[in-house]
Protein backbone atom coordinates (compact mmCIF):
# COMPACT_ATOMS: atom_id res chain seq x y z
CA UNK A 1 0.00 0.00 0.00
CA UNK A 2 1.21 3.50 -0.82
CA UNK A 3 0.11 5.81 2.02
CA UNK A 4 0.21 8.79 -0.29
CA UNK A 5 -2.48 7.17 -2.47
CA UNK A 6 -4.82 6.32 0.38
CA UNK A 7 -8.41 7.35 -0.11
CA UNK A 8 -9.60 10.81 0.84
CA UNK A 9 -13.24 11.73 1.32
CA UNK A 10 -15.05 14.99 2.02
CA UNK A 11 -16.79 15.46 5.34
CA UNK A 12 -19.20 18.02 6.67
CA UNK A 13 -17.69 20.74 8.77
CA UNK A 14 -18.74 20.58 12.40
CA UNK A 15 -18.28 24.11 13.71
CA UNK A 16 -18.80 22.91 17.27
CA UNK A 17 -15.24 21.58 17.01
CA UNK A 18 -13.92 25.13 16.87
CA UNK A 19 -11.92 25.92 19.98
CA UNK A 20 -11.91 29.35 21.64
CA UNK A 21 -8.56 30.43 23.09
CA UNK A 22 -8.72 33.85 24.74
CA UNK A 23 -10.04 36.27 22.15
CA UNK A 24 -8.85 34.05 19.32
CA UNK A 25 -10.66 31.15 17.69
CA UNK A 26 -8.66 28.22 16.31
CA UNK A 27 -10.40 25.89 13.86
CA UNK A 28 -9.48 22.23 13.80
CA UNK A 29 -7.69 20.74 10.85
CA UNK A 30 -10.94 18.98 9.93
CA UNK A 31 -12.47 22.40 9.26
CA UNK A 32 -9.44 23.79 7.48
CA UNK A 33 -8.79 20.80 5.21
CA UNK A 34 -12.14 18.95 5.16
CA UNK A 35 -10.43 15.83 3.79
CA UNK A 36 -10.02 12.59 5.70
CA UNK A 37 -7.34 10.06 4.72
CA UNK A 38 -7.95 6.38 5.34
CA UNK A 39 -5.22 3.73 4.93
CA UNK A 40 -6.00 0.74 2.78
CA UNK A 41 -4.30 -2.67 3.06
CA UNK A 42 -5.10 -6.25 4.07
CA UNK A 43 -7.96 -6.59 6.56
CA UNK A 44 -6.03 -8.87 8.95
CA UNK A 45 -3.85 -5.92 10.03
CA UNK A 46 -6.74 -3.50 10.60
CA UNK A 47 -8.39 -3.24 14.04
CA UNK A 48 -12.14 -3.92 14.09
CA UNK A 49 -14.79 -3.42 16.74
CA UNK A 50 -15.16 -6.57 18.83
CA UNK A 51 -11.51 -7.64 18.50
CA UNK A 52 -10.17 -8.94 21.83
CA UNK A 53 -6.75 -8.66 23.49
CA UNK A 54 -5.35 -10.19 26.68
CA UNK A 55 -3.77 -6.95 27.88
CA UNK A 56 -3.55 -3.22 27.21
CA UNK A 57 0.05 -3.60 26.03
CA UNK A 58 -0.91 -6.27 23.50
CA UNK A 59 -3.58 -3.99 22.08
CA UNK A 60 -1.14 -1.09 21.87
CA UNK A 61 1.46 -3.19 20.04
CA UNK A 62 -1.19 -4.25 17.51
CA UNK A 63 -2.26 -0.64 16.96
CA UNK A 64 1.39 0.45 16.59
CA UNK A 65 1.97 -2.26 13.98
CA UNK A 66 -1.10 -1.10 12.09
CA UNK A 67 0.05 2.53 12.33
CA UNK A 68 3.54 1.75 11.01
CA UNK A 69 2.07 -0.04 7.99
CA UNK A 70 -0.30 2.88 7.40
CA UNK A 71 2.38 5.58 7.72
CA UNK A 72 1.65 7.35 11.01
CA UNK A 73 2.67 7.03 14.66
CA UNK A 74 0.62 6.68 17.82
CA UNK A 75 0.72 7.49 21.50
CA UNK A 76 -1.22 6.39 24.55
CA UNK A 77 -4.18 8.60 25.41
CA UNK A 78 -6.46 8.88 28.42
CA UNK A 79 -7.95 6.06 30.50
CA UNK A 80 -10.81 5.39 32.89
CA UNK A 81 -10.28 3.60 36.21
CA UNK A 82 -12.76 1.77 38.41
CA UNK A 83 -11.94 -0.28 41.49
CA UNK A 84 -8.21 -0.10 40.84
CA UNK A 85 -8.60 -1.51 37.32
CA UNK A 86 -8.23 0.30 34.01
CA UNK A 87 -11.67 -0.14 32.48
CA UNK A 88 -11.18 1.99 29.35
CA UNK A 89 -8.01 2.93 27.46
CA UNK A 90 -7.55 5.20 24.45
CA UNK A 91 -4.79 5.03 21.84
CA UNK A 92 -4.61 8.06 19.56
CA UNK A 93 -2.72 9.33 16.53
CA UNK A 94 0.39 11.30 17.44
CA UNK A 95 -1.12 14.27 15.59
CA UNK A 96 -4.12 14.36 17.95
CA UNK A 97 -4.71 17.69 19.71
CA UNK A 98 -3.24 21.13 19.08
CA UNK A 99 -0.19 23.08 20.09
CA UNK A 100 -1.18 25.80 22.61
CA UNK A 101 -1.27 29.26 21.08
CA UNK A 102 0.79 32.06 22.58
CA UNK A 103 -1.44 35.00 23.51
CA UNK A 104 0.23 38.41 23.41
CA UNK A 105 -1.13 40.41 26.34
CA UNK A 106 -0.03 43.34 28.48
CA UNK A 107 0.82 41.15 31.47
CA UNK A 108 3.35 39.10 29.53
CA UNK A 109 5.26 42.26 28.55
CA UNK A 110 6.65 42.63 32.06
CA UNK A 111 8.00 39.09 32.20
CA UNK A 112 11.38 37.99 30.97
CA UNK A 113 11.00 36.71 27.40
CA UNK A 114 11.24 32.93 27.07
CA UNK A 115 13.42 31.67 24.25
CA UNK A 116 12.18 28.51 22.57
CA UNK A 117 13.43 26.56 19.60
CA UNK A 118 11.83 27.64 16.34
CA UNK A 119 10.29 24.44 15.04
CA UNK A 120 6.97 23.39 13.59
CA UNK A 121 4.29 21.37 15.34
CA UNK A 122 3.06 17.93 14.33
CA UNK A 123 -0.35 18.44 15.95
CA UNK A 124 -3.25 18.80 13.53
CA UNK A 125 -6.20 17.81 15.73
CA UNK A 126 -6.46 14.34 14.18
CA UNK A 127 -9.43 12.33 15.50
CA UNK A 128 -8.13 8.84 14.66
CA UNK A 129 -8.20 6.58 17.72
CA UNK A 130 -8.68 3.11 19.14
CA UNK A 131 -10.72 2.59 22.33
CA UNK A 132 -10.64 -0.67 24.27
CA UNK A 133 -12.74 -1.63 27.30
CA UNK A 134 -12.86 -4.48 29.78
CA UNK A 135 -15.62 -5.98 31.92
CA UNK A 136 -13.84 -8.68 33.91
CA UNK A 137 -10.37 -7.07 33.96
CA UNK A 138 -8.83 -10.09 32.22
CA UNK A 139 -9.39 -9.24 28.55
CA UNK A 140 -9.97 -6.07 26.55
CA UNK A 141 -12.37 -5.57 23.63
CA UNK A 142 -12.23 -2.91 20.92
CA UNK A 143 -15.32 -0.73 21.43
CA UNK A 144 -14.47 2.11 19.05
CA UNK A 145 -12.14 2.47 16.09
CA UNK A 146 -11.76 5.68 14.06
CA UNK A 147 -9.59 5.08 10.99
CA UNK A 148 -9.90 8.52 9.33
CA UNK A 149 -7.00 10.98 9.57
CA UNK A 150 -6.94 14.66 8.64
CA UNK A 151 -3.36 14.50 7.37
CA UNK A 152 -1.35 12.66 4.77
CA UNK A 153 0.62 9.59 5.71
CA UNK A 154 4.39 9.17 5.74
CA UNK A 155 5.78 7.17 2.84
CA UNK A 156 7.46 3.83 3.71
CA UNK A 157 10.94 5.14 2.86
CA UNK A 158 10.61 7.89 5.50
CA UNK A 159 8.81 5.95 8.24
CA UNK A 160 12.09 5.50 10.15
CA UNK A 161 12.23 9.27 10.69
CA UNK A 162 9.17 9.32 12.96
CA UNK A 163 10.31 9.52 16.62
CA UNK A 164 8.04 6.61 17.61
CA UNK A 165 9.98 4.24 15.35
CA UNK A 166 13.46 5.48 16.22
CA UNK A 167 15.17 3.49 18.93
CA UNK A 168 18.71 2.37 19.62
CA UNK A 169 19.06 -1.33 20.35
CA UNK A 170 21.13 -2.62 23.28
CA UNK A 171 23.85 -3.64 20.82
CA UNK A 172 23.93 -0.15 19.29
CA UNK A 173 24.05 1.55 22.70
CA UNK A 174 26.94 -0.69 23.73
CA UNK A 175 28.67 0.11 20.45
CA UNK A 176 28.38 3.87 21.08
CA UNK A 177 29.85 3.42 24.56
CA UNK A 178 32.71 1.20 23.39
CA UNK A 179 33.60 3.54 20.53
CA UNK A 180 33.61 6.36 23.07
CA UNK A 181 36.46 4.62 24.91
CA UNK A 182 38.38 4.79 21.61
CA UNK A 183 37.90 8.59 21.48
CA UNK A 184 35.08 8.40 18.89
CA UNK A 185 32.04 10.52 19.69
CA UNK A 186 28.36 9.70 19.03
CA UNK A 187 28.37 11.35 15.59
CA UNK A 188 31.24 9.18 14.34
CA UNK A 189 29.63 6.16 16.02
CA UNK A 190 26.42 6.81 14.06
CA UNK A 191 28.24 7.01 10.74
CA UNK A 192 30.10 3.77 11.51
CA UNK A 193 26.74 2.09 12.14
CA UNK A 194 25.34 3.65 8.94
CA UNK A 195 28.10 2.03 6.89
CA UNK A 196 27.80 -1.24 8.78
CA UNK A 197 24.01 -1.54 8.35
CA UNK A 198 23.94 -0.28 4.77
CA UNK A 199 22.28 3.12 4.99
CA UNK A 200 20.59 5.70 7.21
CA UNK A 201 17.21 3.97 7.09
CA UNK A 202 18.66 0.68 8.37
CA UNK A 203 20.17 2.10 11.56
CA UNK A 204 16.77 2.55 13.19
CA UNK A 205 17.81 5.85 14.78
CA UNK A 206 19.27 9.23 13.88
CA UNK A 207 22.47 10.98 14.85
CA UNK A 208 20.45 13.04 17.36
CA UNK A 209 19.36 9.83 19.09
CA UNK A 210 23.01 8.82 19.43
CA UNK A 211 23.91 12.21 20.90
CA UNK A 212 20.94 12.11 23.28
CA UNK A 213 21.98 8.65 24.48
CA UNK A 214 25.48 9.92 25.18
CA UNK A 215 24.03 12.92 27.04
CA UNK A 216 21.90 10.64 29.24
CA UNK A 217 24.92 8.49 30.05
CA UNK A 218 26.99 11.53 31.01
CA UNK A 219 24.13 12.86 33.13
CA UNK A 220 23.98 9.57 35.03
CA UNK A 221 27.75 9.42 35.41
CA UNK A 222 27.79 13.00 36.71
CA UNK A 223 25.79 11.94 39.77
CA UNK A 224 28.05 9.00 40.61
CA UNK A 225 31.34 10.14 39.11
CA UNK A 226 33.42 9.93 42.29
CA UNK A 227 31.84 6.62 43.37
CA UNK A 228 32.65 4.99 40.04
CA UNK A 229 36.25 6.18 40.20
CA UNK A 230 36.55 4.87 43.77
CA UNK A 231 35.42 1.45 42.59
CA UNK A 232 37.86 1.56 39.67
CA UNK A 233 40.79 2.52 41.89
CA UNK A 234 39.82 -0.13 44.44
CA UNK A 235 39.93 -2.78 41.71
CA UNK A 236 43.36 -1.58 40.64
CA UNK A 237 44.65 -1.68 44.22
CA UNK A 238 43.34 -5.22 44.62
CA UNK A 239 44.94 -6.32 41.34
CA UNK A 240 48.37 -4.92 42.21
CA UNK A 241 48.18 -5.97 45.87
CA UNK A 242 49.40 -2.57 47.07
CA UNK A 243 48.75 1.13 46.67
CA UNK A 244 51.04 3.85 45.30
CA UNK A 245 53.06 5.87 47.78
CA UNK A 246 52.38 9.17 46.03
CA UNK A 247 49.66 10.32 43.61
CA UNK A 248 49.95 13.61 41.70
CA UNK A 249 46.76 15.20 40.29
CA UNK A 250 45.31 18.61 39.58
CA UNK A 251 42.76 20.14 41.98
CA UNK A 252 39.80 18.05 40.83
CA UNK A 253 37.55 17.54 43.91
CA UNK A 254 36.13 14.21 42.73
CA UNK A 255 39.65 12.84 42.25
CA UNK A 256 40.65 14.08 45.69
CA UNK A 257 37.67 12.29 47.27
CA UNK A 258 38.41 9.07 45.39
CA UNK A 259 42.11 9.05 46.35
CA UNK A 260 41.39 9.71 50.02
CA UNK A 261 38.79 6.93 50.02
CA UNK A 262 40.89 4.23 48.33
CA UNK A 263 44.56 5.12 48.89
CA UNK A 264 44.29 5.95 52.57
CA UNK A 265 48.02 5.66 53.34
CA UNK A 266 49.48 7.36 50.28
CA UNK A 267 50.43 11.02 49.94
CA UNK A 268 48.33 13.09 47.56
CA UNK A 269 50.24 15.83 45.75
CA UNK A 270 48.93 18.63 43.56
CA UNK A 271 50.47 19.48 40.22
CA UNK A 272 52.65 22.60 40.54
CA UNK A 273 52.28 23.43 36.86
CA UNK A 274 48.46 23.52 37.04
CA UNK A 275 48.54 25.79 40.10
CA UNK A 276 51.10 28.20 38.67
CA UNK A 277 49.07 28.36 35.47
CA UNK A 278 46.22 29.92 37.47
CA UNK A 279 48.32 32.69 39.01
CA UNK A 280 47.58 35.20 36.25
CA UNK A 281 43.81 34.70 36.55
CA UNK A 282 43.88 35.26 40.31
CA UNK A 283 46.46 38.03 40.80
CA UNK A 284 46.10 39.87 37.49
CA UNK A 285 47.89 39.65 34.17
CA UNK A 286 49.65 42.97 34.70
CA UNK A 287 51.42 41.70 37.80
CA UNK A 288 52.24 38.39 36.14
CA UNK A 289 53.98 40.27 33.34
CA UNK A 290 56.28 41.86 35.89
CA UNK A 291 59.67 40.20 35.37
CA UNK A 292 60.76 40.72 38.97
CA UNK A 293 57.55 39.15 40.34
CA UNK A 294 57.87 36.14 38.03
CA UNK A 295 61.52 35.64 39.01
CA UNK A 296 60.79 35.88 42.73
CA UNK A 297 57.89 33.40 42.48
CA UNK A 298 59.90 30.90 40.41
CA UNK A 299 62.82 31.11 42.84
CA UNK A 300 60.69 29.98 45.79
CA UNK A 301 58.28 27.61 44.01
CA UNK A 302 60.37 25.71 41.47
CA UNK A 303 63.68 25.54 43.35
CA UNK A 304 63.78 22.08 44.91
CA UNK A 305 66.60 22.69 47.38
CA UNK A 306 64.84 25.34 49.48
CA UNK A 307 63.87 24.44 53.06
CA UNK A 308 60.24 24.73 54.26
CA UNK A 309 61.02 27.54 56.72
CA UNK A 310 62.84 29.52 54.05
CA UNK A 311 59.98 29.02 51.59
CA UNK A 312 57.43 30.37 54.10
CA UNK A 313 59.59 33.40 54.87
CA UNK A 314 60.23 34.24 51.20
CA UNK A 315 56.56 33.68 50.28
CA UNK A 316 55.35 36.15 52.90
CA UNK A 317 57.90 38.74 51.81
CA UNK A 318 56.76 38.50 48.18
CA UNK A 319 53.08 38.74 49.13
CA UNK A 320 53.71 41.82 51.28
CA UNK A 321 55.86 43.53 48.66
CA UNK A 322 53.27 43.09 45.90
CA UNK A 323 50.15 43.69 48.01
CA UNK A 324 48.72 40.17 47.87
CA UNK A 325 48.23 39.56 51.59
CA UNK A 326 44.42 39.89 51.23
CA UNK A 327 44.14 37.70 48.13
CA UNK A 328 41.96 34.70 49.03
CA UNK A 329 43.32 32.42 46.31
CA UNK A 330 46.89 33.14 47.42
CA UNK A 331 45.91 32.35 51.01
CA UNK A 332 44.29 29.09 49.92
CA UNK A 333 47.35 28.01 47.98
CA UNK A 334 49.61 28.84 50.93
CA UNK A 335 47.41 26.87 53.34
CA UNK A 336 47.81 23.75 51.17
CA UNK A 337 51.52 24.34 50.47
CA UNK A 338 52.44 20.92 51.85
CA UNK A 339 50.55 19.35 48.90
CA UNK A 340 52.36 21.09 46.04
CA UNK A 341 55.56 22.82 47.17
CA UNK A 342 58.50 20.45 46.74
CA UNK A 343 60.24 21.81 49.84
CA UNK A 344 57.71 19.86 51.95
CA UNK A 345 58.43 16.42 50.46
CA UNK A 346 62.11 16.48 49.53
CA UNK A 347 62.65 13.39 51.70
CA UNK A 348 60.48 11.28 49.38
CA UNK A 349 62.22 9.28 46.67
CA UNK A 350 62.07 10.72 43.14
CA UNK A 351 60.41 13.85 44.51
CA UNK A 352 61.82 15.91 41.66
CA UNK A 353 59.59 14.06 39.19
CA UNK A 354 56.48 14.47 41.33
CA UNK A 355 56.23 18.25 41.12
CA UNK A 356 54.11 18.17 38.00
CA UNK A 357 51.79 15.83 36.12
CA UNK A 358 53.27 17.02 32.82
CA UNK A 359 56.83 15.72 33.04
CA UNK A 360 57.57 16.10 29.37
CA UNK A 361 56.11 17.39 26.14
CA UNK A 362 55.81 13.82 24.79
CA UNK A 363 53.60 12.82 27.73
CA UNK A 364 51.42 15.88 27.19
CA UNK A 365 51.02 15.07 23.51
CA UNK A 366 50.18 11.45 24.27
CA UNK A 367 47.45 12.25 26.81
CA UNK A 368 45.99 15.15 24.82
CA UNK A 369 45.23 12.71 22.02
CA UNK A 370 42.87 10.70 24.22
CA UNK A 371 41.21 13.27 26.49
CA UNK A 372 39.61 16.71 26.63
CA UNK A 373 38.11 19.04 29.20
CA UNK A 374 34.52 17.90 28.48
CA UNK A 375 35.08 14.32 29.64
CA UNK A 376 33.67 13.07 32.92
CA UNK A 377 36.13 11.55 35.36
CA UNK A 378 34.89 8.04 34.55
CA UNK A 379 35.32 8.66 30.81
CA UNK A 380 38.84 9.92 31.43
CA UNK A 381 39.65 6.75 33.38
CA UNK A 382 38.34 4.62 30.51
CA UNK A 383 40.36 6.59 27.97
CA UNK A 384 43.43 6.39 30.19
CA UNK A 385 43.16 2.62 30.56
CA UNK A 386 42.74 2.25 26.81
CA UNK A 387 45.76 4.45 26.12
CA UNK A 388 47.88 2.48 28.58
CA UNK A 389 46.86 -0.78 26.88
CA UNK A 390 48.15 0.67 23.61
CA UNK A 391 51.41 1.67 25.29
CA UNK A 392 51.86 -1.77 26.88
CA UNK A 393 51.22 -3.53 23.58
CA UNK A 394 53.70 -1.24 21.82
CA UNK A 395 56.34 -2.04 24.46
CA UNK A 396 55.71 -5.78 24.17
CA UNK A 397 56.00 -5.56 20.39
CA UNK A 398 59.31 -3.68 20.65
CA UNK A 399 60.62 -6.19 23.18
CA UNK A 400 59.63 -9.07 20.91
CA UNK A 401 61.40 -7.54 17.92
CA UNK A 402 64.48 -6.86 20.03
CA UNK A 403 64.68 -10.45 21.31
CA UNK A 404 64.07 -12.32 18.06
CA UNK A 405 65.79 -10.21 15.43
CA UNK A 406 69.41 -9.30 14.80
CA UNK A 407 70.33 -5.86 13.40
CA UNK A 408 73.00 -5.32 10.75
CA UNK A 409 76.46 -4.80 12.22
CA UNK A 410 77.73 -1.64 10.59
CA UNK A 411 80.97 -0.97 12.43
CA UNK A 412 81.93 -4.55 13.45
CA UNK A 413 82.77 -3.29 16.94
CA UNK A 414 82.08 -4.64 20.42
CA UNK A 415 80.49 -1.30 21.32
CA UNK A 416 77.81 -1.72 18.68
CA UNK A 417 77.17 -5.36 19.64
CA UNK A 418 76.72 -4.40 23.30
CA UNK A 419 74.36 -1.57 22.37
CA UNK A 420 72.25 -4.02 20.35
CA UNK A 421 71.83 -6.19 23.47
CA UNK A 422 70.93 -3.30 25.79
CA UNK A 423 68.56 -1.14 23.75
CA UNK A 424 65.31 -1.88 21.99
CA UNK A 425 65.58 -1.80 18.21
CA UNK A 426 64.06 1.65 17.77
CA UNK A 427 66.52 3.16 20.26
CA UNK A 428 69.43 1.08 18.98
CA UNK A 429 69.01 2.34 15.42
CA UNK A 430 69.58 5.90 16.70
CA UNK A 431 72.62 4.76 18.70
CA UNK A 432 73.95 2.77 15.75
CA UNK A 433 74.01 5.90 13.60
CA UNK A 434 75.89 7.79 16.33
CA UNK A 435 78.42 4.96 16.81
CA UNK A 436 79.09 4.55 13.11
CA UNK A 437 79.40 8.28 12.57
CA UNK A 438 81.84 8.58 15.48
CA UNK A 439 84.06 5.76 14.21
CA UNK A 440 84.11 6.83 10.58
CA UNK A 441 84.52 10.56 11.19
CA UNK A 442 86.58 10.81 14.36
CA UNK A 443 89.01 7.87 14.42
CA UNK A 444 92.14 8.15 12.18
CA UNK A 445 92.52 5.42 9.57
CA UNK A 446 95.33 4.28 7.27
CA UNK A 447 94.66 2.66 3.90
CA UNK A 448 95.36 -0.83 5.34
CA UNK A 449 94.11 -0.22 8.85
CA UNK A 450 90.97 -1.78 10.15
CA UNK A 451 88.93 -1.32 13.25
CA UNK A 452 89.95 -3.86 15.89
CA UNK A 453 87.26 -5.63 17.77
Secondary structure, DSSP 8 states (H G I E B T S, - for coil): --GGG-EEEE----GGG-EEETTEEE--HHHHH-EEEE----GGGS--TT-EESSHHHHHHHHHHHHHHHT--EEEEEEEEETTEEEEEEEEETT-S--------HHHHTS-----------------EEEEE-SSSS-EEEEEEE--BSS----GGGGGGSGGG----HHHHHHHHHHHHTT--HHHHHHHHHHHHTSGGGTSS-HHHHHHHHHHHHHHHHHHHHHHHHHHHHHHHHHHTS--SEEEE-S-HHHHHHHHHH-TTSEEEE-HHHHHHTHHHHH-HHHHT-HHHHHHHHHHHT-TT--HHHHHHHHHHHHHHTT-TT-HHHHHHHHTGGGT-GGGSTTSTTGGGGS-S---HHHHHHHHTS--TTS-HHHHHHHHHHHHHHHHHHHHHHHHHHHH-----SS--HHHHHHHHHS-HHHHHHHHHHHHHHHHHHS---TT-----
